[in-house]
Amino acid sequence: MADLAETGEPIRIALLGSTGSIGRQALDVIARDPTFRVVALAAGSNTALLGEQARRHGATVVAAADAEGLAALRAEVGPGTTLLAGEAALVEIARRPDIDMLVVGTSGIVSLRPVIAALEAGTVVATANKETLVAGGHLVMPIARALAARRAAGDALDPLASPLAWLRPIDSEHSAIWQCLVGERLSTVAGLILTASGGPFLDTPAEAFATIRPEDALRHPTWRMGAKITVDSATLANKGLEVIEAHWLYDVAYDAIEVVVHPQSIVHSAVRFVDGSLKAQLGTPDMRLPIQYALTFPGRRSSPAAAPDLLAAARLEFRAPDEGRFPALGIAREAGRLGPRASAALIAADDVAVARFLDGSLDFPGIPRLLEAAVSRTTAMTPADAPEPLLADVVALDADTRAWARTFRAAGPAA
């Protein structure tokens, strides 16, 4: 496969999760650049928007979550459009020979199979899906590294001679680290610094956490995101998940991954090198920038995202995270150290915990309690000599943890 940026042909894209926050912003980026062509779109229940997106962007393959959604789509798209439904459709799309890049904007374990399928087919993946690495990093990264090694054997300077060129992170923090590492050797990296905004409760006393309402947690001070990631930002669980992702993406030990609270969200992350240098990436809080970087790597193009105005920012603050008030960060880091089963249980439990908080069946401090209990439960059930879980094991563990988490009662004081 040639470098996507240099073929002169349109970059053919399949987008999973097109109706979500990441998917809509990805389509905005794609629509601004004539070198991209949408081939396939997939989404869940919002078939009206999915059909409208398919017509507007000329997608010839469209997939819905189920047969009911498929029936609704028939009235929304043209007669020449191929319609698919179900989880198997995502894998079918990922394996198509007429796509150059799979862009993943979905959440949940459902995206792990298509990511693996795309990489095995030699297709570049750009993903915002956290389960890809938190639950399946041990399955996904060996494929990306093998693809990169084959390219490096032919030309060490080939842009695709890096695992990050095959599994491209769509995330402001991981995009920042990726950009800081371009042209650098991992052997010269002393540590990674992930920045966190701190969310809306950065200075809220712990004793007030039990009265936090969903509408309070959804008022993020700097980012406009989907409900799940916004609540994860409020608990700092998202930063713990990003620590696990960083471990797999950059092959860096957990002890070398630091989290720093930066309320202005201008410095998106940084890399510390062995010579004492610190390289950071700065940008305005706009997800279109990391999305576009993933799509256009190794090049850069003009973007709708404005560059940060340092004079207007005036001051950039940094502080240590308070893991006493935000225990989800430490719980996630420990889950990563315990291995893929613990981290798979963690992210499944977090999905349920956030949903329960939003529907009122779990209070805000109950989120980290549920996460800690899920990790402890899975660790207790896992033999010390258990091998790393296969894909089927990860999927089964995800389902089991979700079922358990829906009935969990988070009694007791906050961790």
Backbone hydrogen bonds in HBPLUS format (Angstrom, degrees):
<---DONOR---> <-ACCEPTOR-->    atom                        ^
c    i                          cat <-CA-CA->   ^        H-A-AA   ^      H-
h    n   atom  resd res      DA  || num        DHA   H-A  angle D-A-AA Bond
n    s   type  num  typ     dist DA aas  dist angle  dist       angle   num
A0006-GLU N   A0003-ASP O   3.00 MM   3  5.53 159.3  2.04 119.2 125.7     1
A0011-ILE N   A0035-THR O   2.69 MM  24  6.09 164.8  1.71 165.1 164.4     2
A0037-ARG N   A0011-ILE O   2.90 MM  26  5.94 157.8  1.95 149.0 143.9     3
A0100-ASP N   A0012-ARG O   2.77 MM  88  5.10 159.9  1.81 133.7 140.7     4
A0101-MET N   A0012-ARG O   3.13 MM  89  6.45 146.4  2.25 162.5 164.8     5
A0013-ILE N   A0037-ARG O   2.83 MM  24  6.05 163.8  1.85 159.7 163.3     6
A0039-VAL N   A0013-ILE O   2.81 MM  26  5.62 175.2  1.81 154.8 156.5     7
A0040-ALA N   A0013-ILE O   3.43 MM  27  6.83 160.4  2.47 135.2 139.8     8
A0014-ALA N   A0101-MET O   3.03 MM  87  6.43 159.5  2.07 163.1 168.8     9
A0103-VAL N   A0014-ALA O   2.80 MM  89  6.09 173.4  1.81 170.3 172.5    10
A0015-LEU N   A0040-ALA O   2.92 MM  25  6.23 161.3  1.96 146.8 148.5    11
A0042-ALA N   A0015-LEU O   2.96 MM  27  6.34 139.2  2.13 163.6 162.2    12
A0016-LEU N   A0103-VAL O   2.84 MM  87  6.24 164.6  1.87 169.2 173.5    13
A0105-GLY N   A0016-LEU O   2.74 MM  89  5.71 161.0  1.78 152.2 158.1    14
A0017-GLY N   A0042-ALA O   2.69 MM  25  5.68 139.1  1.86 131.1 145.2    15
A0020-GLY N   A0017-GLY O   3.37 MM   3  5.73 161.9  2.40 111.2 116.4    16
A0018-SER N   A0042-ALA O   3.06 MM  24  6.10 159.7  2.10 151.1 154.6    17
A0024-ARG N   A0020-GLY O   2.85 MM   4  5.99 164.7  1.88 157.0 160.1    18
A0025-GLN N   A0021-SER O   3.17 MM   4  6.36 159.7  2.22 145.6 151.1    19
A0026-ALA N   A0022-ILE O   2.82 MM   4  5.99 149.1  1.91 149.3 158.7    20
A0027-LEU N   A0023-GLY O   2.99 MM   4  6.24 157.1  2.04 148.9 154.3    21
A0028-ASP N   A0024-ARG O   3.09 MM   4  6.34 142.6  2.23 137.3 147.5    22
A0029-VAL N   A0025-GLN O   3.03 MM   4  6.36 154.2  2.10 145.4 151.1    23
A0030-ILE N   A0026-ALA O   2.87 MM   4  6.14 164.1  1.89 153.2 157.8    24
A0031-ALA N   A0027-LEU O   2.88 MM   4  5.93 157.7  1.92 144.4 150.0    25
A0032-ARG N   A0029-VAL O   3.21 MM   3  5.44 140.1  2.38 101.9 112.6    26
A0033-ASP N   A0030-ILE O   3.12 MM   3  5.48 163.1  2.15 112.4 117.8    27
A0036-PHE N   A0033-ASP O   3.23 MM   3  6.08 168.3  2.24 126.6 128.0    28
A0060-THR N   A0039-VAL O   2.93 MM  21  5.64 138.4  2.10 136.7 144.9    29
A0061-VAL N   A0039-VAL O   3.13 MM  22  6.35 143.1  2.27 155.0 159.5    30
A0041-LEU N   A0061-VAL O   2.97 MM  20  6.44 150.3  2.05 150.4 157.8    31
A0063-ALA N   A0041-LEU O   2.86 MM  22  6.34 151.8  1.94 149.0 158.0    32
A0043-ALA N   A0063-ALA O   3.11 MM  20  6.54 152.4  2.19 153.8 158.6    33
A0047-THR N   A0045-SER O   2.85 MM   2  5.58 134.5  2.06 107.5  93.7    34
A0050-LEU N   A0046-ASN O   3.03 MM   4  6.24 160.7  2.07 149.0 155.2    35
A0051-GLY N   A0047-THR O   2.84 MM   4  5.89 161.2  1.87 145.3 149.3    36
A0052-GLU N   A0048-ALA O   3.12 MM   4  6.33 156.5  2.18 141.9 148.5    37
A0053-GLN N   A0049-LEU O   2.83 MM   4  6.06 157.4  1.88 154.1 160.2    38
A0054-ALA N   A0050-LEU O   2.92 MM   4  6.15 157.0  1.98 148.3 154.7    39
A0055-ARG N   A0051-GLY O   3.05 MM   4  6.33 158.0  2.10 148.4 153.3    40
A0056-ARG N   A0052-GLU O   2.96 MM   4  6.14 164.5  1.99 149.2 153.9    41
A0057-HIS N   A0053-GLN O   2.88 MM   4  5.94 160.8  1.92 154.3 158.5    42
A0058-GLY N   A0054-ALA O   2.93 MM   4  5.59 117.2  2.33 135.4 146.6    43
A0059-ALA N   A0054-ALA O   3.11 MM   5  4.86 137.0  2.31 130.7 138.9    44
A0082-THR N   A0060-THR O   2.84 MM  22  6.11 166.9  1.85 157.0 152.4    45
A0062-VAL N   A0082-THR O   2.90 MM  20  6.27 162.4  1.93 170.7 176.1    46
A0084-LEU N   A0062-VAL O   2.93 MM  22  6.25 151.6  2.02 149.4 154.0    47
A0064-ALA N   A0084-LEU O   3.01 MM  20  6.44 154.5  2.08 145.1 145.5    48
A0086-GLY N   A0064-ALA O   3.06 MM  22  6.59 139.7  2.23 142.4 154.4    49
A0070-LEU N   A0066-ASP O   2.97 MM   4  6.28 148.5  2.07 145.9 155.8    50
A0071-ALA N   A0067-ALA O   2.97 MM   4  6.25 153.4  2.04 147.8 153.2    51
A0072-ALA N   A0068-GLU O   3.17 MM   4  6.49 154.3  2.24 143.8 150.4    52
A0073-LEU N   A0069-GLY O   2.97 MM   4  6.22 143.9  2.10 143.6 153.6    53
A0074-ARG N   A0070-LEU O   3.29 MM   4  6.58 137.8  2.48 145.0 154.1    54
A0076-GLU N   A0073-LEU O   2.75 MM   3  4.93 149.1  1.84 109.0 119.8    55
A0077-VAL N   A0073-LEU O   3.20 MM   4  6.36 139.3  2.37 167.3 175.2    56
A0081-THR N   A0078-GLY O   3.26 MM   3  5.72 165.2  2.28 119.0 120.4    57
A0089-ALA N   A0086-GLY O   3.12 MM   3  5.50 139.6  2.29 104.4 115.0    58
A0090-LEU N   A0087-GLU O   3.05 MM   3  5.47 135.2  2.26 107.9 118.6    59
A0092-GLU N   A0088-ALA O   2.99 MM   4  6.27 158.3  2.04 148.6 155.2    60
A0093-ILE N   A0089-ALA O   2.90 MM   4  6.12 157.5  1.95 147.2 152.6    61
A0094-ALA N   A0090-LEU O   2.98 MM   4  6.17 158.9  2.02 142.6 148.7    62
A0095-ARG N   A0091-VAL O   3.06 MM   4  6.27 139.6  2.23 146.6 155.9    63
A0096-ARG N   A0093-ILE O   3.13 MM   3  5.33 160.9  2.17 109.3 115.3    64
A0102-LEU N   A0124-VAL O   2.83 MM  22  6.28 161.1  1.86 159.1 163.8    65
A0126-ALA N   A0102-LEU O   2.85 MM  24  6.21 162.9  1.88 156.2 160.5    66
A0104-VAL N   A0126-ALA O   2.80 MM  22  6.22 160.0  1.84 156.7 163.0    67
A0128-ALA N   A0104-VAL O   2.84 MM  24  5.94 160.8  1.88 161.6 166.1    68
A0112-LEU N   A0109-ILE O   3.02 MM   3  5.52 161.2  2.06 117.0 122.9    69
A0115-VAL N   A0111-SER O   3.12 MM   4  6.23 154.9  2.18 149.4 156.4    70
A0116-ILE N   A0112-LEU O   3.09 MM   4  6.31 167.4  2.11 155.7 158.4    71
A0117-ALA N   A0113-ARG O   2.88 MM   4  6.09 161.0  1.92 154.3 160.5    72
A0118-ALA N   A0114-PRO O   2.87 MM   4  5.97 158.5  1.92 146.5 151.4    73
A0119-LEU N   A0115-VAL O   3.07 MM   4  6.29 170.2  2.08 153.1 155.5    74
A0120-GLU N   A0116-ILE O   2.92 MM   4  6.07 160.7  1.95 150.7 156.7    75
A0121-ALA N   A0117-ALA O   3.05 MM   4  6.23 131.7  2.29 136.2 148.6    76
A0121-ALA N   A0118-ALA O   3.03 MM   3  5.05 130.1  2.29  95.2 109.2    77
A0123-THR N   A0118-ALA O   2.89 MM   5  5.11 164.8  1.92 144.9 144.0    78
A0122-GLY N   A0119-LEU O   2.89 MM   3  4.95 158.5  1.94 105.8 112.5    79
A0125-VAL N   A0166-TRP O   2.81 MM  41  5.86 172.4  1.82 160.1 162.6    80
A0168-ARG N   A0125-VAL O   2.72 MM  43  6.07 166.9  1.74 161.6 161.1    81
A0127-THR N   A0168-ARG O   2.85 MM  41  6.21 149.5  1.94 160.7 170.1    82
A0170-ILE N   A0127-THR O   2.84 MM  43  5.36 162.6  1.87 137.0 132.1    83
A0133-LEU N   A0130-LYS O   3.19 MM   3  5.90 139.5  2.36 117.6 124.1    84
A0134-VAL N   A0130-LYS O   2.89 MM   4  5.93 168.1  1.91 170.0 166.5    85
A0135-ALA N   A0131-GLU O   3.08 MM   4  4.98 146.9  2.19 115.8 126.0    86
A0136-GLY N   A0131-GLU O   3.19 MM   5  6.49 137.3  2.38 155.4 167.6    87
A0137-GLY N   A0133-LEU O   2.92 MM   4  3.83 129.6  2.18 116.3 110.4    88
A0139-LEU N   A0136-GLY O   2.94 MM   3  5.21 146.8  2.05 108.1 118.6    89
A0140-VAL N   A0136-GLY O   2.93 MM   4  6.09 156.6  1.98 160.0 167.5    90
A0141-MET N   A0137-GLY O   3.06 MM   4  5.67 160.2  2.10 141.2 146.8    91
A0143-ILE N   A0140-VAL O   3.09 MM   3  5.61 129.1  2.36 111.5 123.7    92
A0144-ALA N   A0140-VAL O   3.23 MM   4  6.60 160.9  2.26 151.6 157.1    93
A0145-ARG N   A0141-MET O   2.83 MM   4  5.98 160.0  1.87 156.7 162.0    94
A0146-ALA N   A0142-PRO O   3.00 MM   4  6.07 148.7  2.10 136.5 144.6    95
A0147-LEU N   A0143-ILE O   3.00 MM   4  6.28 159.6  2.05 152.3 157.2    96
A0148-ALA N   A0144-ALA O   3.03 MM   4  6.24 158.2  2.08 144.8 150.8    97
A0149-ALA N   A0145-ARG O   2.88 MM   4  6.03 153.9  1.94 144.2 151.6    98
A0150-ARG N   A0146-ALA O   3.08 MM   4  6.31 153.5  2.15 147.0 152.9    99
A0151-ARG N   A0147-LEU O   3.25 MM   4  6.56 153.0  2.32 143.3 150.0   100
A0152-ALA N   A0148-ALA O   2.85 MM   4  6.10 157.2  1.91 151.9 159.0   101
A0153-ALA N   A0149-ALA O   2.95 MM   4  6.13 142.7  2.10 143.0 151.9   102
A0154-GLY N   A0151-ARG O   3.09 MM   3  5.44 137.8  2.28 103.1 114.2   103
A0155-ASP N   A0151-ARG O   2.99 MM   4  6.28 157.3  2.04 150.3 157.5   104
A0158-ASP N   A0155-ASP O   3.06 MM   3  5.34 166.6  2.08 114.3 118.0   105
A0161-ALA N   A0158-ASP O   2.84 MM   3  5.20 158.2  1.89 123.7 124.3   106
A0165-ALA N   A0162-SER O   2.98 MM   3  5.40 155.0  2.04 113.0 120.8   107
A0166-TRP N   A0163-PRO O   3.03 MM   3  5.30 147.3  2.14 104.8 114.6   108
A0167-LEU N   A0163-PRO O   2.94 MM   4  6.23 163.1  1.97 159.2 164.2   109
A0175-SER N   A0171-ASP O   2.77 MM   4  5.67 155.8  1.83 155.6 162.6   110
A0176-ALA N   A0172-SER O   3.06 MM   4  6.07 146.2  2.18 131.9 140.8   111
A0177-ILE N   A0173-GLU O   3.06 MM   4  6.45 159.1  2.11 148.8 153.2   112
A0178-TRP N   A0174-HIS O   2.92 MM   4  6.02 164.2  1.95 145.0 150.1   113
A0179-GLN N   A0175-SER O   2.86 MM   4  6.07 162.1  1.89 149.7 154.1   114
A0180-CYS N   A0176-ALA O   2.95 MM   4  6.22 150.2  2.04 146.1 154.7   115
A0181-LEU N   A0177-ILE O   2.97 MM   4  6.20 133.2  2.20 145.4 158.3   116
A0181-LEU N   A0178-TRP O   3.08 MM   3  5.15 133.5  2.30  97.8 110.7   117
A0184-GLU N   A0181-LEU O   2.84 MM   3  5.11 161.2  1.87 136.9 136.5   118
A0188-THR N   A0185-ARG O   2.91 MM   3  5.58 164.0  1.94 120.3 125.6   119
A0189-VAL N   A0186-LEU O   3.08 MM   3  5.27 166.4  2.10 111.3 115.2   120
A0274-VAL N   A0188-THR O   2.86 MM  86  5.50 155.1  1.92 152.3 155.3   121
A0190-ALA N   A0272-ARG O   2.74 MM  82  5.45 151.6  1.82 138.2 145.9   122
A0191-GLY N   A0272-ARG O   3.10 MM  81  5.08 146.1  2.22 144.6 138.7   123
A0272-ARG N   A0191-GLY O   2.84 MM  81  5.08 170.2  1.85 151.5 153.8   124
A0192-LEU N   A0256-ALA O   2.82 MM  64  6.27 157.8  1.87 161.8 169.5   125
A0258-GLU N   A0192-LEU O   2.82 MM  66  6.06 177.5  1.82 160.4 160.3   126
A0193-ILE N   A0270-ALA O   2.85 MM  77  5.01 164.1  1.87 154.1 148.8   127
A0270-ALA N   A0193-ILE O   2.90 MM  77  5.01 158.4  1.94 146.2 151.6   128
A0194-LEU N   A0258-GLU O   2.77 MM  64  6.10 166.8  1.79 167.9 164.1   129
A0260-VAL N   A0194-LEU O   2.91 MM  66  6.23 159.6  1.95 156.5 161.4   130
A0196-ALA N   A0260-VAL O   2.85 MM  64  6.09 144.0  1.98 145.5 150.0   131
A0262-HIS N   A0196-ALA O   2.55 MM  66  5.58 163.6  1.58 152.5 158.3   132
A0204-THR N   A0201-PHE O   3.17 MM   3  4.86 161.8  2.21  99.8 105.4   133
A0208-ALA N   A0205-PRO O   2.98 MM   3  5.57 158.6  2.03 116.6 123.5   134
A0209-PHE N   A0206-ALA O   3.04 MM   3  5.34 161.6  2.08 111.9 117.9   135
A0211-THR N   A0208-ALA O   3.13 MM   3  5.71 153.2  2.21 115.0 122.5   136
A0212-ILE N   A0209-PHE O   3.10 MM   3  5.31 167.9  2.11 112.5 116.0   137
A0216-ASP N   A0213-ARG O   2.93 MM   3  5.21 132.6  2.16 106.0 119.4   138
A0217-ALA N   A0213-ARG O   3.14 MM   4  6.55 156.3  2.20 154.6 161.2   139
A0218-LEU N   A0214-PRO O   3.02 MM   4  6.22 138.8  2.20 148.9 160.1   140
A0219-ARG N   A0216-ASP O   3.24 MM   3  5.60 165.3  2.26 110.2 114.0   141
A0230-THR N   A0226-GLY O   3.08 MM   4  6.14 147.4  2.19 147.9 157.9   142
A0231-VAL N   A0227-ALA O   3.00 MM   4  6.21 159.4  2.05 154.1 157.7   143
A0232-ASP N   A0228-LYS O   2.99 MM   4  6.24 160.7  2.03 150.4 156.5   144
A0233-SER N   A0229-ILE O   2.91 MM   4  6.05 139.9  2.08 135.5 145.6   145
A0234-ALA N   A0230-THR O   3.11 MM   4  6.40 143.1  2.25 137.0 146.9   146
A0234-ALA N   A0231-VAL O   2.97 MM   3  4.91 118.1  2.36  93.3 109.4   147
A0235-THR N   A0231-VAL O   3.07 MM   4  6.45 142.4  2.21 149.6 159.3   148
A0236-LEU N   A0232-ASP O   2.98 MM   4  5.80 121.2  2.33 133.7 148.4   149
A0238-ASN N   A0232-ASP O   3.18 MM   6  4.87 176.5  2.18 111.7 112.1   150
A0239-LYS N   A0236-LEU O   3.16 MM   3  5.29 127.2  2.45  97.0 109.6   151
A0240-GLY N   A0236-LEU O   3.31 MM   4  6.72 150.2  2.41 143.3 150.8   152
A0240-GLY N   A0237-ALA O   3.04 MM   3  5.07 117.7  2.44  96.5 112.1   153
A0241-LEU N   A0237-ALA O   2.94 MM   4  6.29 156.3  1.99 155.6 162.3   154
A0242-GLU N   A0238-ASN O   2.93 MM   4  6.17 147.8  2.03 141.2 150.4   155
A0243-VAL N   A0239-LYS O   2.98 MM   4  6.26 138.0  2.16 139.5 150.1   156
A0244-ILE N   A0240-GLY O   3.29 MM   4  6.67 155.1  2.36 145.1 149.9   157
A0245-GLU N   A0241-LEU O   2.96 MM   4  6.30 158.7  2.01 147.1 153.6   158
A0246-ALA N   A0242-GLU O   2.81 MM   4  5.95 158.7  1.86 145.2 150.9   159
A0247-HIS N   A0243-VAL O   3.06 MM   4  6.33 153.5  2.13 145.9 152.4   160
A0248-TRP N   A0244-ILE O   3.29 MM   4  6.66 155.9  2.35 149.6 154.2   161
A0249-LEU N   A0245-GLU O   2.82 MM   4  6.01 173.5  1.83 164.6 166.8   162
A0250-TYR N   A0246-ALA O   3.02 MM   4  5.79 170.3  2.03 148.1 151.2   163
A0251-ASP N   A0247-HIS O   3.04 MM   4  5.27 118.1  2.44 125.2 135.7   164
A0256-ALA N   A0253-ALA O   2.97 MM   3  5.44 152.2  2.05 111.5 120.3   165
A0257-ILE N   A0254-TYR O   3.12 MM   3  5.37 163.5  2.14 116.5 116.8   166
A0261-VAL N   A0319-ARG O   2.77 MM  58  5.11 153.5  1.84 175.3 168.0   167
A0319-ARG N   A0261-VAL O   2.89 MM  58  5.11 145.7  2.01 140.1 149.3   168
A0265-SER N   A0262-HIS O   3.13 MM   3  5.91 160.3  2.17 127.7 132.8   169
A0283-GLY N   A0266-ILE O   2.88 MM  17  5.33 152.3  1.96 145.5 154.3   170
A0268-HIS N   A0281-GLN O   2.92 MM  13  5.91 156.1  1.98 163.5 171.1   171
A0281-GLN N   A0269-SER O   3.23 MM  12  6.17 158.7  2.28 170.8 172.2   172
A0271-VAL N   A0279-LYS O   2.78 MM   8  5.29 155.2  1.84 150.4 158.4   173
A0279-LYS N   A0271-VAL O   2.90 MM   8  5.29 164.5  1.92 156.4 157.9   174
A0273-PHE N   A0277-SER O   2.87 MM   4  5.32 169.9  1.88 158.9 161.1   175
A0276-GLY N   A0273-PHE O   2.99 MM   3  5.57 162.8  2.02 122.1 124.8   176
A0286-ASP N   A0284-THR O   2.77 MM   2  5.68 118.3  2.15 119.5 102.1   177
A0289-LEU N   A0286-ASP O   3.17 MM   3  6.09 161.1  2.20 125.0 128.3   178
A0291-ILE N   A0287-MET O   3.15 MM   4  6.29 158.1  2.20 150.7 157.5   179
A0292-GLN N   A0288-ARG O   2.90 MM   4  5.92 161.4  1.93 140.2 145.6   180
A0293-TYR N   A0289-LEU O   2.95 MM   4  6.18 159.3  1.99 153.0 159.2   181
A0294-ALA N   A0290-PRO O   3.10 MM   4  6.20 157.2  2.16 141.2 146.3   182
A0295-LEU N   A0291-ILE O   3.09 MM   4  6.39 148.3  2.19 145.6 154.7   183
A0296-THR N   A0292-GLN O   2.88 MM   4  6.03 151.3  1.96 155.2 162.3   184
A0297-PHE N   A0293-TYR O   2.94 MM   4  5.61 131.1  2.18 145.7 152.3   185
A0299-GLY N   A0296-THR O   2.84 MM   3  5.44 144.3  1.96 138.9 131.7   186
A0313-ALA N   A0309-ASP O   2.90 MM   4  6.17 151.7  1.98 150.0 159.1   187
A0314-ALA N   A0310-LEU O   2.99 MM   4  6.11 148.9  2.09 138.9 146.4   188
A0315-ARG N   A0313-ALA O   2.55 MM   2  5.60 146.6  1.66 109.1  98.6   189
A0326-PHE N   A0322-ASP O   2.91 MM   4  6.03 145.2  2.03 143.9 154.9   190
A0331-ILE N   A0327-PRO O   3.04 MM   4  6.27 161.9  2.07 157.7 163.6   191
A0332-ALA N   A0328-ALA O   2.97 MM   4  6.04 159.6  2.01 146.6 151.0   192
A0333-ARG N   A0329-LEU O   3.08 MM   4  6.34 159.9  2.12 147.4 153.1   193
A0334-GLU N   A0330-GLY O   3.00 MM   4  6.16 161.6  2.03 149.4 153.7   194
A0335-ALA N   A0331-ILE O   2.98 MM   4  6.21 150.7  2.07 143.0 151.5   195
A0336-GLY N   A0332-ALA O   2.97 MM   4  6.29 154.9  2.03 151.1 157.1   196
A0337-ARG N   A0333-ARG O   3.13 MM   4  6.50 153.6  2.20 144.6 151.4   197
A0338-LEU N   A0334-GLU O   2.96 MM   4  6.23 145.3  2.09 145.6 155.4   198
A0339-GLY N   A0335-ALA O   3.19 MM   4  6.51 129.8  2.46 143.4 155.0   199
A0339-GLY N   A0336-GLY O   3.25 MM   3  5.37 142.1  2.40  99.1 109.2   200
A0343-SER N   A0339-GLY O   3.08 MM   4  6.33 163.1  2.11 156.4 161.8   201
A0344-ALA N   A0340-PRO O   2.82 MM   4  5.82 147.9  1.92 142.0 150.6   202
A0345-ALA N   A0341-ARG O   2.98 MM   4  6.18 159.3  2.02 148.3 153.5   203
A0346-LEU N   A0342-ALA O   2.93 MM   4  6.11 150.6  2.02 141.5 150.3   204
A0347-ILE N   A0343-SER O   3.11 MM   4  6.30 164.0  2.13 146.8 148.4   205
A0348-ALA N   A0344-ALA O   3.15 MM   4  6.28 155.4  2.22 144.7 151.6   206
A0349-ALA N   A0345-ALA O   2.91 MM   4  6.00 164.6  1.94 150.7 155.3   207
A0350-ASP N   A0346-LEU O   2.90 MM   4  6.08 149.3  1.99 145.3 154.5   208
A0351-ASP N   A0347-ILE O   3.18 MM   4  6.30 152.7  2.25 138.3 143.8   209
A0352-VAL N   A0348-ALA O   3.30 MM   4  6.66 159.9  2.34 148.8 153.0   210
A0353-ALA N   A0349-ALA O   2.78 MM   4  5.95 161.7  1.81 152.7 159.0   211
A0354-VAL N   A0350-ASP O   2.95 MM   4  6.05 165.6  1.97 152.0 154.3   212
A0355-ALA N   A0351-ASP O   3.18 MM   4  6.35 160.4  2.22 140.7 146.5   213
A0356-ARG N   A0352-VAL O   2.83 MM   4  6.07 156.3  1.89 154.1 160.8   214
A0357-PHE N   A0353-ALA O   2.89 MM   4  6.13 150.9  1.98 145.8 154.2   215
A0358-LEU N   A0354-VAL O   2.92 MM   4  6.16 158.9  1.97 151.2 156.6   216
A0359-ASP N   A0355-ALA O   2.98 MM   4  6.23 140.2  2.14 140.4 151.2   217
A0360-GLY N   A0356-ARG O   2.99 MM   4  6.00 110.4  2.49 134.9 149.9   218
A0361-SER N   A0356-ARG O   2.88 MM   5  5.08 132.5  2.11 150.4 152.3   219
A0360-GLY N   A0357-PHE O   3.24 MM   3  5.11 153.8  2.31  96.9 104.7   220
A0366-GLY N   A0363-ASP O   2.94 MM   3  5.14 132.7  2.16 102.4 116.6   221
A0367-ILE N   A0364-PHE O   3.17 MM   3  5.72 159.1  2.21 114.6 120.0   222
A0370-LEU N   A0366-GLY O   2.89 MM   4  6.01 157.4  1.94 148.0 153.1   223
A0371-LEU N   A0367-ILE O   3.05 MM   4  6.36 160.9  2.09 153.3 158.8   224
A0372-GLU N   A0368-PRO O   2.91 MM   4  6.07 167.4  1.92 152.3 155.0   225
A0373-ALA N   A0369-ARG O   2.99 MM   4  6.16 160.6  2.03 147.5 153.1   226
A0374-ALA N   A0370-LEU O   2.91 MM   4  6.10 153.5  1.98 150.1 157.3   227
A0375-VAL N   A0371-LEU O   3.05 MM   4  6.32 161.0  2.09 153.3 157.4   228
A0376-SER N   A0372-GLU O   2.99 MM   4  6.16 165.1  2.01 150.5 155.0   229
A0377-ARG N   A0373-ALA O   2.84 MM   4  5.94 158.6  1.89 146.7 152.9   230
A0378-THR N   A0374-ALA O   3.06 MM   4  6.21 166.4  2.08 147.8 150.9   231
A0379-THR N   A0375-VAL O   2.94 MM   4  6.06 162.0  1.97 151.0 156.6   232
A0380-ALA N   A0376-SER O   2.95 MM   4  6.07 156.8  2.01 147.3 153.3   233
A0381-MET N   A0377-ARG O   3.18 MM   4  6.39 138.7  2.36 139.4 150.0   234
A0381-MET N   A0378-THR O   3.17 MM   3  5.11 127.2  2.46  93.4 107.1   235
A0382-THR N   A0379-THR O   3.22 MM   3  5.17 152.7  2.30  99.1 107.3   236
A0386-ALA N   A0383-PRO O   3.07 MM   3  5.19 163.5  2.10 116.2 116.0   237
A0393-ASP N   A0390-LEU O   3.01 MM   3  5.09 118.1  2.41  97.5 113.3   238
A0394-VAL N   A0390-LEU O   2.98 MM   4  6.33 155.5  2.04 156.3 163.1   239
A0395-VAL N   A0391-LEU O   3.01 MM   4  6.29 162.8  2.04 155.7 159.9   240
A0396-ALA N   A0392-ALA O   2.97 MM   4  6.13 159.5  2.01 145.0 150.7   241
A0397-LEU N   A0393-ASP O   2.85 MM   4  6.01 159.3  1.90 149.3 155.3   242
A0398-ASP N   A0394-VAL O   2.90 MM   4  6.06 154.3  1.97 146.2 153.3   243
A0399-ALA N   A0395-VAL O   3.10 MM   4  6.39 161.4  2.14 147.8 151.6   244
A0400-ASP N   A0396-ALA O   2.94 MM   4  6.15 161.4  1.97 150.5 156.0   245
A0401-THR N   A0397-LEU O   2.87 MM   4  5.96 164.9  1.90 151.5 155.6   246
A0402-ARG N   A0398-ASP O   3.02 MM   4  6.16 160.3  2.06 148.6 154.1   247
A0403-ALA N   A0399-ALA O   3.07 MM   4  6.26 161.9  2.11 147.5 152.1   248
A0404-TRP N   A0400-ASP O   3.06 MM   4  6.28 162.2  2.09 150.0 154.7   249
A0405-ALA N   A0401-THR O   2.81 MM   4  5.93 161.1  1.84 152.0 157.8   250
A0406-ARG N   A0402-ARG O   3.10 MM   4  6.25 142.0  2.25 146.0 153.8   251
A0407-THR N   A0404-TRP O   3.11 MM   3  5.68 151.0  2.20 112.0 120.0   252
A0408-PHE N   A0405-ALA O   3.34 MM   3  4.98 156.6  2.39  95.3 102.1   253
A0411-ALA N   A0409-ARG O   3.00 MM   2  5.81 133.8  2.22 105.1  91.8   254
